Amino acid sequence: MSYRFSARTGWDVGESGFAAAIREARAAGRELIDLTVSNPTVCGFEYDAGAILAPLSDIGALTYDPDPRGTRLAREAVAGYYADYGGDVDPDDVVMTTSTSEGYGYLFRLLCDAGDEVLVAQPSYPLFDFLADLEDVTLRSYPLFYDYGWWIDFAQLERRIGPRTKAIVVVHPNNPTGHATAGTERVRLEEICARHGLALIVDEVFLDYPLAKGARLRSFAVGPHPVVTFVLSGMSKIAGLPQMKVGWIVGLGPEGDRRQAMGRLEVVADTFLSMNAPVQQALPVWLEGRLGIQRQIQERVRGNLRVAVEGGVDVLKVEAGWSAILRLPQVVGAEDSAEVLLREAGVVVHPGSFYGIAESGRVVVSLLGPTGGFTRGIEGIKRVTGLNHGSY
């Protein structure tokens, strides 16, 4: 008997040739240097286990008192996080979720009917494709271009707005480019959204990780808010706790539109009631203690970036986040650079095409891994490609 599945899940789930090559190399016992690891819990950071785990035993978690938007305690903690950035967030305009992925799902349901469109920057993380498919939403990309730094191509963005476009997604800072949305870019995005009646969805999971020492990025939660804006974030990056599954949506904008949006969003959240009580009880403690792990991550990321740049690798300018794009010399013929590095150096990187980067010779590395392994990986890249100069 053959079953008929939904068209929305009709993905090609077969193993890619590159993934197969990695699997086969490991199965053969080959030692690989993985420069794609982005899970902070396996990168050798020191977590305060007692402080993290203790609040999960709070007796308040034994009482089931569901609130569609999340407990008041958790929402006030989120508002306090944005207050540290100078934002004035009302806890009533916060909806707790188990992840930013779930937050996107809520917002796509709120804003879009089947077949409606959402604009997303490219390069970008491929997760958006799956999230949009699951909600019957069509993604259209608008480009970021590189010219001594990354910039939004506003001319192309406007050309791609159509009658079924409902929202623009901005990842601030972007993954993997590390592009932080400038103040002038924000103003223009808001002007475009106002003119076309679009919502602005801003993913700020890497907001706390500028790479320049002393730098501080501005959150979109800081006003003014001339258009309906939804800010997403969570503890996966803020406190390096992806396993705790804590995220949120903050609704902002003109009062009438914001109130209508939050009322509808509350019904969406009430339908699922996905956030569990123990992590909501623990959230204020985790947010208060976030700076310790953030300092460790920033030190590691900045140090690894320095290893790549000072080692002569051509690194495209990155302002924030945990990733970097390397521009490799065209010395590998028609072969994919990532495949050559795997075969010749045992170094695992992400092909640029994984993020929608069309230019050849672009690979993406995580800056999060232990410095010793990262340094060996960079040396392997240099040996195979003959790199002998760098720019940043």
Helices and strands as residue ranges (DSSP letters): G 7-9, H 17-27, E 33-34, G 40-42, H 49-53, G 54-57, G 59-62, H 72-83, G 91-93, E 94-97, H 100-111, E 117-122, H 127-134, E 138-146, E 150-152, H 154-159, E 165-171, H 183-196, E 199-203, E 229-234, H 235-238, G 242-244, E 247-252, H 255-272, H 277-288, H 290-310, E 323-327, H 337-345, E 347-348, E 350-351, G 352-355, E 362-366, H 371-385
